[in-house]
Amino acid sequence: MKINKGVLKQLDPAREVDDWPAAAPVNWSTVVGGSSPASVRPRWTRRAVLGAVTAGAVVVAGAMVVQVAGPDQPVFAATPPPLHLQYENGAPGARDALLKLASVVEAEAAGDELRSGRFNFVRVGQWSLDLSSSAKEGTTVAVAPQVISTWRAADGSGKVATTTLRSSDVGAEPDAPGLVAAAARGDTQVRTYDAGQLTAVFPDPIPHDVDALSKALYAHQPRENGAESAVRAIADLYRAAAVDRDVRIAALRFLAQSDGVLLRGEVTDRLGRHGLAVSVDSNRDGTRDLLVFDQQTGGLLAYESVLLKKPEKLPVQVPAVFAYVLYLEQDRRSNTA
């Protein structure tokens, strides 16, 4: 039985913690590398990429694999600590803060417009739990930090390059340029697409009008799920295409009119970038979806998914960060080099 909820492809997001289980913190290079030390000095706090490692870890092909249930003694999957939020409890509605940020972006001179070019280019870093189960081996979880670069033309042609990170690729405390450099040096799998094979998730060009953008976003994520779909659609939008200034403004105003989006305040993401966080809690499936926006450009920095209640048979301590995406680069490019 394979359990991953589509995490490696579309990644669902996020949350904070009141009583995180005690465990030895581990830095990025240790986790994605080959060692499993008895003790590691805490080097990551809020920016911990994989903050707690349990017993039984081995590393295969650049991804850490942990046996979390089996014949001996079940243990919990390794998950990073949630981000430290300004408003962890009693969070206010996010409407006013989102509208204010949209106004800040609109007031700035339009000097950061995307270059012209045939291809939408987006580069992200992502982390996720990929869970599998068998009667012989019990349940295992693979932790696979990756950098994914996507070039997509309007005719549906393009290229996707995926690099799985290793200890030799990434420093102990990576930043965004460090991850991009790691991808350039690492072992990368490349897939090319002919016209029509790399389908657009959203219309090209992306609408600048809030109502038209709302229609496009809800065509992708069902409107009946409310604010949960609104947040997830924005995360998918930034993964699918380079987002220009006018679309960033419209996206913020779209979120502002979505009931249920809460303000989590100022936050530092897992690459040390400061931003404004908003989230949606879903009672239906017990998750929190969290977005972190740049407070100058209005661009999306990060998107996280956290389980707030323990799903049956999944070996995690809740609240548990299930996946996150770090948005590294976006542009329009004339070729896929």
C-alpha positions, 0 to 999 in steps of 0.5 A: 500500500502506497500512501503519499497523498500526492505530496511529491507532486502537489504538496498540501500545507502547515502549523505551529506547536505547543508541545513538540516531542523532545528529540535531538535536532539535526541539521540539513546536511546531516539529514540528507547526507549519509550519517546518523550520529548519536548526538548533534549540536542544535544548529537549526531552531525555527529554520530547522529543515528536519528538526527531529530524527527518531531511531532506525534511520538509514540514508538511501540515494540522498533521501533519509528512510526511517522505519516507523513501524515494524516487528520490533518497536514502532517509532514516529516519523521524523518531521521538522518543527513547525514555524514560529508564528507571531500569532499562534493562538487567537489569530485575527482575520487576515483581510486587512493585512492582505489588503494593506500588503496589496496596496504597498505593492501597488504603490511601488514603481513597477520596476520588478516586472518579469523579462519577456521570453517564451518560457515561464520559469519557476524553481522551488525547493521542497520537502515531504514525507513519502510513506509506504507500508508492507507486512514484511517491513512495516511502515517506512517514511522517505524524506526527500529534499529536492530542488525542482526547476520547470520551464513551460511554454504556452504551447505546453512544451518545456522541461522539468529538472529535479535534483535530490539533495545530498550532504555534498550539495548543501551546507548546514544552513542553506539559503536560497542561492545556496539551494540553487547552486546545489541544484546546479552541481547535483545529480539532476533528472531531466525530462523534456516535453513536446508541445501539448505534453506539459499542460498549463494549470492556469490560463496564460496569461494569468488574469490581473482582474480579481474576479477573473483570477478567482474564476481561474483559481477555483476552476483548479481548486473546488470553491466548495472547500472555501478558504482551504481551496483559496490558499492551496490554489495560490500555492499552486499558482506560484508553482505553475507560472512566473507571477508578475506584479499585477497578478501578485496584487490580485492574488492578495486581494483574492485571499482577502475576500476569502472567509476563514483566512487567518493572520499569523503575523511575521514569520521567518521561513526555513531559509531565513527569509522574513515574511507575512504569514496567513493560514487556513485550518480545516476541520474537515481533514485536520490540516493547516495550510500556511502561506508566507509572503514577502512584505515588499514584493507581495510574492510567495516565499513558502507554503506549508502543510501540517497535520493537526490531528493524527490520521489513522495508521500514519506514524506521526506526532501531531501537529506534524509538518507533512510537506513544505515548498520554498519558492526560490526563483521565477522569471520568463526565459527565452530557452530551457538552458 
